[in-house]
Amino acid sequence: MSDHESYELLGFDNVLLPVGDLGEAVGFYERAGFPVAFRLDEAGIALLRAGGETPGILLRAEDEFGRRPPLGPAARVWLEVTDARTAARALRAAGVEPLDEPFPVATGWTVEFADPWGNVVGLTDYSKRPELGRRP
């Protein structure tokens, strides 16, 4: 028996992304197809929905957080979509340029884009392994 107290991870709460301008960030992510669950300008936050789940992507305004390109190897948030190649076309049509062409991954395809503050978001599908996805 361990002398250390333990805990159980139950799942994700929210993923926080720092942004320099909340209004601009909300507009950018709305163009990218993310619905806004709520926005509290006085607190400098807005929550973007990720499917039917309660947790989402929390945009948090940070004073003096300037625009920057995505940094090389950096943390990324990937969200499941039904078809990443279709998502890439939809992003481009909305004026959100993907970082690269959709690329194959073990479960299917992924496309990534960056917001003006360098946060990288990936949209990935399970076309090669549908039994692992949310909609097999």
C-alpha positions, 0 to 999 in steps of 0.5 A: 500500500502506498503512502501517497494519496491517489486520484483518478483522471475522469476526462478533459475539462477545457483546453485553454488557448491564450489569445491577444484579442478576444473579439478577433479570436472569436471571429477567427474560430467562428470562421473556422467552424467553431460554435461559441458556447458563451462569451464573457468579455469582462472576464476575457474568456469565450468557450468554443464548443467541441461537438456535444461535449460540455468541455471545449476550447476556452479562449483566454485574453492575455494582456500583451500576447502578440501575434506570432507564427506557430512555433515548431514542435509545440503542443497541439489540440486535435479534434475529431471530425468526420472528414479532415480533407473536407474540413481543409476545403471548408477552412480555406473557403472560410479564409482560414489557411491550413498549415499544410495539406491534409496528411495521413495518420494512423487512424485517417487524415489530419489537417492543422491550422494556426490562429493569429497567436500561434495556437495550433489546432488539428482536425482529424478523422478516423476514416482508416479506423472507424471503430475507434471514432465517435461515429463508427 
